[in-house]
Amino acid sequence: MESITPKMAVKRMRELTDVGLSFSFEFVSYSKKNKESKGKKFVSRAMLRRSYTAKQSSLSNQLIAYIDLDTNNSRQFHLPLLTKFNNYTIKP
């Protein structure tokens, strides 16, 4: 399996979203509020959505907002915790 950086993965996610195509990814969950993880999460069909601005959140540069197309739920993940994107592993 090939690897890419987190920034390149988000760039490709944006490109796919812009042309109306979904993607899959995996990340380690983390709640800063509860200071806990519920392990790895896999999202099989997603598209990006509008994220927080720097004025709205101090974590805007690392919180990536997406829509899970299987559940139609809006969610976010922390970019440093991204582990896979489509057929790529994420290298730090």
Backbone torsions as a table, in degrees:
resi	resn	phi	psi	omega
1	MET	NA	130.5	178.9
2	GLU	-72.9	162.0	178.8
3	SER	-126.0	153.9	176.4
4	ILE	-141.9	165.9	178.9
5	THR	-79.9	159.5	176.5
6	PRO	-57.7	-41.2	-179.6
7	LYS	-63.5	-40.4	178.7
8	MET	-67.1	-37.0	178.5
9	ALA	-61.9	-45.1	179.8
10	VAL	-66.2	-37.9	177.1
11	LYS	-59.5	-45.1	179.5
12	ARG	-68.6	-35.6	175.4
13	MET	-59.6	-43.7	179.0
14	ARG	-62.9	-43.3	179.9
15	GLU	-61.3	-44.2	179.1
16	LEU	-64.9	-44.2	179.2
17	THR	-60.7	-42.0	-178.8
18	ASP	-60.3	-28.9	179.2
19	VAL	-102.9	12.1	174.3
20	GLY	79.5	21.4	179.3
21	LEU	-106.5	140.9	178.9
22	SER	-88.8	169.4	179.9
23	PHE	-146.1	166.8	176.1
24	SER	-115.1	155.9	176.5
25	PHE	-161.2	165.2	178.8
26	GLU	-134.8	144.4	179.3
27	PHE	-150.6	163.4	173.8
28	VAL	-90.6	124.9	-178.0
29	SER	-72.0	151.5	174.8
30	TYR	-159.6	130.8	174.4
31	SER	-109.4	112.5	178.0
32	LYS	-65.6	-37.3	-179.9
33	LYS	-60.7	-47.5	-178.4
34	ASN	-92.7	-6.9	-178.4
35	LYS	51.8	50.3	179.8
36	GLU	-148.6	158.2	175.6
37	SER	-118.5	146.1	174.1
38	LYS	-111.2	28.8	176.0
39	GLY	82.7	-163.7	-178.6
40	LYS	-77.7	142.6	177.0
41	LYS	-122.4	136.6	177.3
42	PHE	-116.1	129.4	177.6
43	VAL	-115.8	117.2	-173.1
44	SER	-82.8	-29.1	179.6
45	ARG	-142.3	114.6	-178.0
46	ALA	-142.6	160.7	170.4
47	MET	-140.2	150.2	178.9
48	LEU	-73.6	154.6	173.9
49	ARG	-131.1	174.4	-178.8
50	ARG	-61.5	132.1	-179.2
51	SER	-98.4	174.0	175.4
52	TYR	-65.5	150.5	171.6
53	THR	-89.9	169.0	179.0
54	ALA	-61.3	-30.5	177.8
55	LYS	-71.1	-28.6	-177.2
56	GLN	-84.1	-29.5	-176.8
57	SER	-155.2	137.7	175.9
58	SER	-71.3	-12.8	178.9
59	LEU	-100.0	13.6	-174.8
60	SER	-58.6	-28.3	-179.0
61	ASN	-77.7	-13.1	-179.6
62	GLN	-122.3	-11.2	176.5
63	LEU	-88.8	120.5	-179.1
64	ILE	-107.3	121.1	-177.1
65	ALA	-92.7	137.8	-179.4
66	TYR	-147.0	165.7	173.2
67	ILE	-113.6	125.4	173.8
68	ASP	-80.2	109.8	-174.3
69	LEU	-72.2	-16.8	177.3
70	ASP	-78.1	-32.0	-179.3
71	THR	-111.0	-12.2	-175.6
72	ASN	63.3	25.3	178.3
73	ASN	-94.8	141.0	174.0
74	SER	-88.0	129.4	-176.7
75	ARG	-139.5	176.3	175.7
76	GLN	-141.3	155.8	171.2
77	PHE	-138.4	157.5	177.9
78	HIS	-85.0	121.0	-176.9
79	LEU	-52.4	-42.1	179.3
80	PRO	-62.5	-14.9	-178.2
81	LEU	-100.0	7.0	176.4
82	LEU	-70.2	130.6	-178.5
83	THR	-114.8	-29.3	-179.9
84	LYS	-146.2	149.8	174.4
85	PHE	-142.3	120.0	-174.0
86	ASN	46.3	-121.3	-178.4
87	ASN	-98.6	22.1	-178.7
88	TYR	-112.9	144.4	167.0
89	THR	-92.5	155.0	-178.2
90	ILE	-98.4	126.6	176.0
91	LYS	-101.0	142.1	-178.3
92	PRO	-66.3	NA	NA
